[in-house]
Amino acid sequence: MLFTIEDEKEKNEKVSIIMKKNKLLLEMITDILNLSRIETNSLGVIYTTINLKNLFKNMVDSYKLKERETSVHVVLDRLPLTSIR
């Protein structure tokens, strides 16, 4: 399909979409494998500190890819830091 596209900008957009979809597919496969490990008690728990802002931003970014294909719109509303306790 990419070989038939002559416009470089369009071709680059398609390649970018393919790369993002590949990444999402790999993440889904990893999640499925992790679920399988949890079910067989083969996966341990590691407690660590995470940056919630980055975690939610990454989640929203991954869903934004799907917005083009569906009517779902994802929004991340942030609360002021003082309201979180």
JONOR-V362610 format. One record per backbone hydrogen bond with DSSP energy under -1.0 kcal/mol. CO is the residue of the C=O (numbers start at 1). NH is the residue of the N-H. If there is no record, write none. Layout:
co: [CO:CO]
nh: [NH:NH]
//
This chain:
co: [1:7:8:9:10:11:12:13:14:15:16:17:18:19:20:21:22:23:24:25:26:27:28:29:30:31:32:33:34:35:36:37:38:51:52:53:54:55:56:57:58:59:60:66:66:80:81]
nh: [4:11:12:13:14:15:16:17:18:19:20:21:22:23:24:25:26:27:28:29:30:31:32:33:34:35:36:37:38:39:40:42:41:55:56:57:58:59:60:61:62:63:64:69:70:83:84]
//
